[in-house]
């Protein structure tokens, strides 16, 4: 470290046989190394000053605790029961990344419960431990599909989360690299917002490794053409990968019911707090077939009986194929930043149960559709594709003559976070925003938003 004392530095250099610290960096070209000093603020002199400084910085934040938020687009504000934090915060889980045999047994069982419950929710028999985000899960699944069939093109919706698309492109690697997979976007029907089947057919070929689509889509729309999309893909020998928010599956059919081979999605909505806009995690699931299991990049959990009648044991399986076992030769890189969140996810799913997910899904549907109807009653504002959506919907401000940026700035002054501005990401929609309404939004919250919008666009 830069502030290590000289004696420690000398001891470390002697141990590794390096003549100087400078020698450790000689492989970096001189032209790539900074020559100037940085204009850093003076060092803080005490812990008291550090605490005061950090509090001043944190006070600049505007959070969803003191503001009413209608932001979604990848991270959503759902209720997290107190017992989820209580269980996930227990020392057995907080401290058992690898731990002792005893902590591993409890940890592995909790992870197994996560996989088995999520598998039931998404109707898949094989679920790996979570990865960093939905985008990472989608990228991993595309590479998994490519390893299965040796193909190098993937078709994805044109109107998808730009951040998730960027992660997918990163996983598919730049053109010219040995493992490059071409990412080709498929148009979406302006009249319905759904995937354009004619464009899908035109871009389908025997070089396509997979078709990826989401249900609900990035814009909240329920993709009613799932079976047709899967049929087109399967006829060309491609895999079908469906991205889904599992919280919607209390009211929507699971992806395998309409032809999905691989299912990916978020775990953030399953009892994970938003954290500076994050708190994300992603899952990968499929049929329990060896050809899929052998290509998973994740750690996987298995259950078996022991020599003692009625006793079961839980353990990591297929670990060698991951980056833990094979390092850079692994199927893909994985990590443990969301393994603790998986404990919270397992607690949340066990609390909800099938009936709880159904009730939650119906509540989100009812409140989001009620909000869309009320917002659409504001003069000059309309809601695109107001029929089939879950939680999120597109609010059109084009007729008001105001930009989404202006509207959102005015809403913020009233203590409201407006919807995500889509004007830059999807120019075809003009001045439109993506609004999210969940079970936490009351009728009073929706009315407060509508009255604020009426005043702003007047």
N, C-alpha and C positions, 0 to 999 in steps of 0.2 A: 504494500500500500504506500501511497505517496508520503504519508506521515509516519511510517515505520522508522524506528530509531536506527542510526547507522550500523550498530553492531548486529542487529537482526538482519538487515539487508545483506551485510557481508557474510553472515552465516548461511543465508539462503543461497547466495551466489556461489559460495564454496561448495555447498551440497550438490548443486546441479552442474557445477563445473563451468560456469560462465564468468568471464573476466570482469564484466561490468553490466550495469542495468542497460546501458546504451546498446550493448551487444545483443540484447534480447529483441531489439526493434530494428536491427539492421536490414531485415528483409523488406521493410516498408520504404519505398522510394523517398528520397529526400524532398522531392517536389510535392509529395503528399502530406508532409508534416508541417504543422503550424509553427510559424516563426515568432509570432507576436504574443504579447501577454493579453490575457482576457481582463476586461473591465468588470471584475467581480466586486460586489459590495464588501465592506470590511467584515472580518470575522465577528460573530457575536461572542460576547465576553462571558456569558453565563447561561445556565439552563433557564433562568427566569426570563432573560431576553429572548431566548429561542422560543419559549412557549408563547410569549406575547406576540412575537413575529408571526408564528404559525396561526394563532387565533385571528390576527389581522388579515392574513391571506384567506383563511377559510370564511371569514365574514363577507368576502366579496361574492361568494357563491349564492345562487338563487336555487333553492331545492324544491322538491315536490312536497316537502313537509309544510312549508309556509305558503306555497302557491298551488293553485288548482291546475292540474296538468292534463292535457289531451294529446300528449306526444306518445307515439308508439314506434312504428317503423323498425322494429328489431329488438327493442327493450321496452317491456310493458310494465305498467304499474298494476300489479295484482296483490290481493291480500295475502300476507304470510302469517299463519297462525303462530301464536307465541310458543307453542310446544315444539314447533320445528326448530327454532333457535335453541330451545332448552336441550333437546336431544343432540343436535349437531354440535353444540358447544361443550359437550361432555369431554373430559380429558382423554377418555379412551379413544375418541375419534380425532380430537385435535392433535394428539401427539403420536398417532400410530400410522405414519406414512409407511414405515416398514415395521418397526416396533418388535415386540416380543411375540412368542408363539401365542400367548393368551390374547394379546391385543389384535394380532393378525386374525385370529379365529373370529372375534367379534366384528372386526372391520370387514373381513371377507364375507361374512354372513350378511352384513348390512349392504355391501355392494351387490351380493347375489340378489337380495330383495329388491334393490333398485332395478337390476336387469330384468328380473322376473315380472315385476309389476309393470314396468315400462313395456316389456314385451307383450303383456296382456292388453295394454292400452292400445298399442299400435298393431296388434295382431301379427306379431313376428315371434319366432321361436328362439332366435339368436340375437342377443344385444350385447355389444361391447361396452366397456367402461367409457365414460364420456371424454370428449375432446374439448378443445378450448372454446369453440363457438359453433353455431349453426353453419357458418361459412366453411370452417375447417372440416366439419362433418361432410358437407356437400363435396368439397374438394377431395377428401379422402375417398368418398364413395365413387367419384368419377374415376379416380386412379385405380381403385379396386376393380371397377367394371372393365377398364382398359387392360388390366392384367389378365382378366378372365377371357377376353375375346381378342386381344391383340390389336384393337382398333384405336384410331387416334383423332377422332372428332367427337365433340359432344354438343348437343343442341340444348339451349337454355332460353327461357322467356326474355324478350327484349325489355319488358317493364318489370325488372326485379330489383331488389335492394342493391343499389350501386356498391355499397360496402361489401355485401356478400358476393357480388359478382367479381369485385376486385380480388377477394380472397380466392375465389375459384380460379381466376386467371393465374394467380400466383402459384397455386398448386399444380396447374396444368403446364407451367413453365413457359419461358419465352420461345418464340420460333427459333429454330436452329439448335436447340438443346436436344440431347438424346431422348429425353422422356417427354418432349413437347406433345401436348394434346390441344388441337385447335378448338377454340370456343366459338360457336356460331349461334347468333341470336335468332330467335323465331319471332315474327311479328305477332302483335296482339290486335284483335278486332276492336276498332274504335267504337263500334256500336254496343258491344257487350263487355269489353275489357278482357275477354277470355282469349286463350291461345287461338291463333289463326290456323285452322287445320289444313287449309290449302297451302299455306306457306310451309307448314311442317312437312307435308307430303313432298313438296318441291325440294326441300333441303335434306330429306332422308336419303341415305345411300348405304351400301354395304360397308362403308368406311366409318359409319357412326357407331361409337362404342355405347352411347347411352343417350336417352332423352331425359332431361331433368326439368321438372315443373313443380310448382308449389300449390298446396291446397289447405287452407286459404292462401291466395296469392299475396304478394307484397302489398297490393292495394286492398287487401281484405276480401277479395271476391272469391266465392266458392266456385271452383273449377268443376262444372257439371259435365265436362267432356272427358273426364279421366279415363273411362273405359275405351273410348275411341282413340285417345292419344296412345294408350298402352298397346292397343291392337296395331296401330301404324308402326310403332317402334318394334314390336315383336315380329311382325311380318318381315322386317329388314334384319332380324337377328340382333337387335340392340337391346340393352338392358333398360329398364324403366326405373328411374330414381325419383322418388317423390319427397319433397320437403314439407314438413307439417309441424304445426304447433300442437303438441299433444293435448293441450287444454281444450282444444276444439273437438276432441274425439268423443266427448260425452254426447254430442249431437250430430257429428258427421261420421260417415263410414270410414273405417281405417283403410289406408292406401292399398294393402294387399287385396282388398275386396274388389278393387277396380283395376288390378293388374300390376301393382308395384312389385319389383324384384328386391329393391333396396329402399329402405325408409330412413330419412335423416330429419333432423329438426333441432329445436331449441330445448334446453332444460331450464331456462331462466324462469319460465312461467310456473314451474312446479316447485314453488316454495323458496325461490332464491330472491333475495333482496336486490333491488337496483343499487349499484355502487358506482357513483360518479358516472352514471350512464351505462355502467357495465353490469357485472354479476352474471355474465353470459356463460353458457356451456352448450355443447352439442352432442347428439347421440347418433349412432349408426346401428341399424337393425336389418335383419334379413331372414330368409328361411334357414333352418338348421341343416345346412348341407355342407359337407366338407369343403367343396370347391369355394364356397363363400368364406367359411371359417378360416381357411388357410391363408386368405388374403387380407384378413382384418389387420389394421395397423395398431389396434388398441390392445390393452391388457384385457383378458377375459376371465370370468369366474366360473368355476364348476362346482358341483355338489356330488357327493358320493356317500355310500354307507361305509361304516367302519367295522372292525371285528366285533364290536359290542352291539348286540341287537338293539334296533331302534335309534341308534346314534348316527348322526350325519356329520361330515366334515366339509369344509369349504376351502378352496385353494385357487391360486392363479393357474391358468392353463394357456397353452399356445403362446407362452411368453417369449420363446426364442425368436419368433418371426418378427417381433416388435423391435423398435429402436433400443429398448432395454437389453434385448438379447443379442441383436446383430449390429447395433450401432448404425453407421451410415449405410449398411447393407440391408437394414430392416425394411419392411413393406412401406412404412412411412414413419414420420416422427410422431411421438405421442408424449404426454407429460402429465403431471399430477396437479396442475393448478385448479382443476375442478373436481378432484376426487372427493374432497370434503363436501362440496356442494351436492354430490351424489347422495350423501347421507341425508341431507336436508330434503332432497327430491324424494327419497324413499319414505321418509316420515310423512311428507305431504301427501303422497299417493296413498299411503296406508290410511291416513285420516279421511281422505275424500271417498275412496271406494267407488265402484261403478255408479251408484246412485248419486253420490256427491258430484261427480264429473257431469252427470246428466243435468242435475239442477243448476250447476254453475254455468254450463253451456247455454241452457235456456235463459238464465238471467242475463248473461252477456249479450245474447241475441236480442232479448227484449229491450234492454237499456240502450244498446247501440242503435237499434232501429228507431226507438223513440227519439233519441238525440238527433238522428239524421232527419227525421220528419220535422222536428222543431226547428232545426237550423235551416232547412229548406223553406220554412215559412217566412224567413227574413227577406224582405224585398231586395232583389238583385243577387241573392245567393241561391245556388242550386246544388244538388247532390247528384253526382254522376253514378249511374248504375245502382240506383237505390234499392233494387230488389234483393239479390242474393249475396249478402256479405256477412262476415263474422267479425265483430269487434271493431274493424277499421273501415273507413269509407272516405271517398274523395269529395271534398267540398270545393266547388267551383266559384271563384270570385271574379271571373272575367267581366261579367255584366256590371259589376260595381264600379269599374274604372280604377280600382285600387289594387296595388300589388299585395301579394301575400306577406312580403317583408314589412310593408306599412301596417297591415292589419295585425301582424304578430307583435310588432313593436307597441302598438296601441293596447293590445291585450295584455302584454307584459306590464304595462303601466298600471293595469287594473288587477295585477296579481294572478294572471292566467297565462299558462304556456299554451299557445295555439298549436295547430297541427304542423307537421313537417312540410316545409315548402318544397313542392315538386317541380317548380318552374325550371330549375337548372337541370335536374336529373331526367325529367320527362317533358321536354319542351312542347310536345304535341298537346299536352293538357293545358298549356298556357298558365295562367295564374290560378293554380289549384293547390290544395294542401291535403295531407293525409291526417285524418283525425282518428284517435283511438278512444273508445269508451268501454270500460270494464265494470266489474261488479262493485268497484269502490265508488263509482260515480252515482250520486243520488239524483232524484228529480230536481232538487234545488240547485245542484251543481250545473245540470244541463240548462236550466232556466237562466242561471247567472251568466253562462256563456252566451246564450241566445240574446239576452238583453244587452250584453256588452257589444256583440256583433251588430245589433240593430243601431246602437249609438255610433259605432265606428264607421259604418258604411252609409249612414244617413246622408 
